[in-house]
């Protein structure tokens, strides 16, 4: 298997192809805006919406960099959680869900054209693995929040 195909496989398994753990898309499936902005009482933790913002930011930035597009929306790590404003509006939440799908699709499309030589440049392969592990980590947080709020399906 070509290295890029292996990386694309891992990217898919973190987003929408269940493997050893639930993927991101399943973790946010069926959520309302109210559930996405829910925060445990007394807890200093990010909401699901904030976690999704964070993941979108890094995928959009990586895709832009790989395409050679200028990235002017530089945020520090904590600021990325507030990429978009949270609201109780389900339509606004659905826009965020759609944006996460577009970020994944765009990154996947860009990666599908990468050569092995390009993977070796600028530690790109390591950066790709980092973003995939990062997605899996935050997906776990999203699932934990859903379990705490009682919105995670009991058959999972």
DAZI-V203162 format. One record per backbone hydrogen bond with DSSP energy under -1.0 kcal/mol. NH is the residue of the N-H (numbers start at 0). CO is the residue of the C=O. E is the energy in kcal/mol with one decimal. If there is no record, write none. Layout:
# DAZI-V203162
NH CO E
NH CO E
This chain:
# DAZI-V203162
5 1 -1.9
6 2 -2.4
7 3 -2.7
8 4 -2.1
9 5 -2.0
10 6 -2.7
11 7 -2.6
12 8 -2.1
13 9 -1.8
14 10 -1.0
15 11 -2.7
16 11 -2.1
18 20 -1.3
23 13 -2.4
24 14 -3.2
26 22 -1.9
27 23 -1.5
30 27 -1.7
35 31 -2.2
36 32 -1.7
42 39 -1.8
44 42 -1.1
48 35 -2.9
50 46 -2.1
51 47 -2.6
52 48 -2.6
53 49 -2.1
54 50 -2.1
55 51 -2.6
56 52 -2.5
57 53 -1.6
58 54 -1.8
59 55 -3.0
60 56 -2.5
61 57 -2.2
62 58 -2.5
63 59 -2.3
64 60 -2.5
65 61 -2.6
66 62 -1.9
68 63 -2.5
73 71 -1.0
79 75 -1.4
80 77 -1.2
81 78 -1.8
82 79 -1.3
92 88 -2.1
93 89 -2.5
94 90 -1.5
95 91 -1.4
96 92 -2.3
97 93 -2.6
98 94 -2.4
99 95 -2.3
100 96 -1.9
101 97 -2.6
102 98 -2.6
103 99 -2.0
104 100 -2.7
105 101 -2.9
106 102 -2.3
107 103 -2.8
108 104 -2.4
109 105 -2.4
110 106 -2.7
111 107 -2.0
112 109 -1.3
113 110 -1.8
118 114 -1.9
119 115 -1.3
123 120 -2.1
124 118 -1.9
126 122 -2.2
127 123 -2.6
128 124 -2.3
129 125 -2.5
130 126 -2.2
131 127 -1.9
132 128 -2.5
133 129 -2.5
134 130 -2.1
135 131 -2.1
136 132 -2.4
137 133 -2.3
138 134 -2.3
139 135 -1.9
140 136 -1.5
141 137 -2.3
142 138 -2.5
143 139 -2.3
144 140 -2.5
145 141 -2.3
146 142 -2.4
147 143 -2.3
148 144 -2.1
150 145 -2.4
155 152 -1.6
